[in-house]
Amino acid sequence: MRHVLLRFQIPRCMQNAFVLLSRRAFSTAITKKMTVETATFAAGCFWGVEKVFKKHFPGIQTKVGYIGGTKENPTYREVCGKDTGHAEAIEIQYDPSAYNYEGLVDLFYRMHDPTTLNRQGGDVGSQYRSAIFYHNEEQHKIAHDVTERVRSKFGRRGVSTTFEKAGTFWDAEDYHQDYLEKNPHGYECPTHFVRNWDQIESLYSNA
């Protein structure tokens, strides 16, 4: 018995449609499978904070903005006026299968000076405060536990970092986003660099 192989030519327009549908299905599957979590930190001028986190956690999504204040949709000028109560902050979207929240908090403490109240370097004001804005009770507990574990490493100065429940995050103006990528020689707060824990303990042991 002879078998006859029939060949059908799919029109090019239908081929393109099949490819497009396949890509959409794949994208949807990836989106549904991957969990994305949010972390929010304030550690002084948000330009340098964003640069450090993106360098040490490749693949995260970040944006800088204002949080923790009373005025809706504040501007940079208003926040700098110190009347709105907001902090300059970074909001991070990350894959928890790649990075964990404890690691983010650990870097937060190692990349700025958490001992100075409402100040980072020469930048002074409550908008430059050291703060962890937690999004749920699990984050609150992790932030507390990490803080208690590292507190003694900062010597007699202690830690001024506050824990604040995350409210509305207001995006900063476009020119602030990825500022130091666009302006490599732009201003960076001198406290924004990564130390290891031995360096921190040595630095603050006699402070």
N, C-alpha and C positions, 0 to 999 in steps of 0.2 A: 504494500500500500504506500503510495507516494504522499508525502506531506508537502503541502504548499505553504510557503512563507509569504504572508501578505505584508507589505510595507505601506505605511501611511505617512504622508508628508504633512506635518503640522504647520499651518501658516505662521509666518514670522510674528505677526501681531499676537497670536495665541501663545507662542513661545515666550515672548516678552512678558505676557500676562502671567504665565506660569512661574517665571523667574521672580517677578515682583511679589506674587503671592507667597512663594517659598521664603523669600527674604523677610516678609512681614511676619510669617508664621514663626520663623527662627527668632526674630527680634522679640516677638511676644512671649515665646517660650523662655528666653533668657531673662526677660524682665520679670516674669512670674516666678522664676526659680530663684533669682538673686534677691536677697534681702538687703536693703540699704538702711543704715542707721545714721542718726544725726548727733553731732557733738558741737558744743559752742563754748568758746573760751575768750576771755578778755585778758590781755597781758601787755597793755600799752599800745602804742601806735600800731594799727592793724596792718600796715604795709609789711613790716618786718616779721610779724607773727605769721602772716600768710606765707611768706617766702620760706620760713623755716619748716613749717608743717608740710608744705608741698615737696620740699627737698627730701625730707626724711620719710614721707609716706607716699611714694609714687602711686598714682592712680586715683587718689582721693579727689573729690570735687569740692571747691571752696568758693566762698564769697565773703566779702567783708561788709560790715554794716554796724547798726546801732541796736542795743538791747538794754533792758533794765531801767528804762526811763518812763516818763509820764506823757510826753507829747507824742501824738501820732505823726508818723512819717516825718521825722525831724531831718533837717539839713545838717551838713557838716558844720556850717557856721553856727547853727543853733546849739549843736552838741558842744562845740568848742567854747560857747558862751557859759557853759557850766550850769545852766538853769534847767535843763531838761531831765537830768539824772541818768542819762544813757551812758553806757560804756562803749568805747570802740571795741569791736569784737570780730571774731571769725567764726563762720558757720561751716562745719565740715560734714560732707556726705561720704560715708565710707562703707565698704563691704566687711561685715564682721567675720567673714570666713578668712579674710586676708589680714585684718588688723583687729585688735581688741581695744576696748575703751580704756582699760588700765594702762596700756602702752601709750595711748594718747595723753592721758593725765600725767604719766611719768615724763614724757617729753615736755609738756607744758611747764612743769616745775624746773626742768633743766635748761629751758631756753630763755628765761627772763629772771628778774629779781623779785621774788614774791614777798620779800621782807619789807619793802617800802610801801607805805600806805598812800594810795592815790598818787602814785608817782612811778615813772620808769625813766631813769637817767635824768635828763633835763626837762622831760615832759611832765608837767605837774597839773593835777586836777582829777576829779573823780572819774572823768571819762577815760583816764589811763589806769584805773584800778585793776588789781589782779582779782579775777573772779572766774568761777566755774559755773556756767549756767546749765543745770541738769534738766534733762527732758523726762525722766521717770525716776522712780525710787531706787531702781537698780543702779543707775548712774550716780545718784546721790550717795548711796552706800559705798560704791567703789571710790568715788572722789574723796569721801571722808576717810576711808581706810588707807588710801595711798597717802593722803595728807598726814595722817597720824604716824605713818611709817617713816616719812621723810622729814618730819618737823624738826627733829633733833639735829639733823644735818645742817640746819641753818643757824645753829648756835643760839646765843642769847637774843638775837634780833627777832626770832620767831617767824611766823608766817602770817601775813596780813590778808591772804586770799580769802574771799568770801564765797559761800555757796548760795546761789540764787536760782530759784525756779525759773526756767526759761519761759518767757512770754513771747510777744511778737518780735520777730527779728526784722528790722527795717533795712533793706539793702542800701548801702552807701551809693553815692553818685558813681556813674560809669567810670570816670577817670581814676577812681580809687581801686577798682578791681584789677588784680594782678599788676599793681602799680610798679613794683620793682622789676617785673619782667619787661614792662614797657619802658621803664626808666632805670637801667642797670646802675646808674651812678646817683640815683635819688637818695633821699635821706633815709638812714636806718638808725634806729635807736641803738646807742652803744651797749645796752644791756641785752640785746637780742642776738645771742650766739649760744651754741649748745655746749654745755659742760658735762663731764661725767660726775658721778656721785663722790668720788674721791676728791676731785677738784673742788666741788662745792663744800665738802666737809672741811677741807684745808682752808678755803677762802674765808669761811665764816667762823672757824674755831676760836679765833681771837677777837672777833668783831663784837 
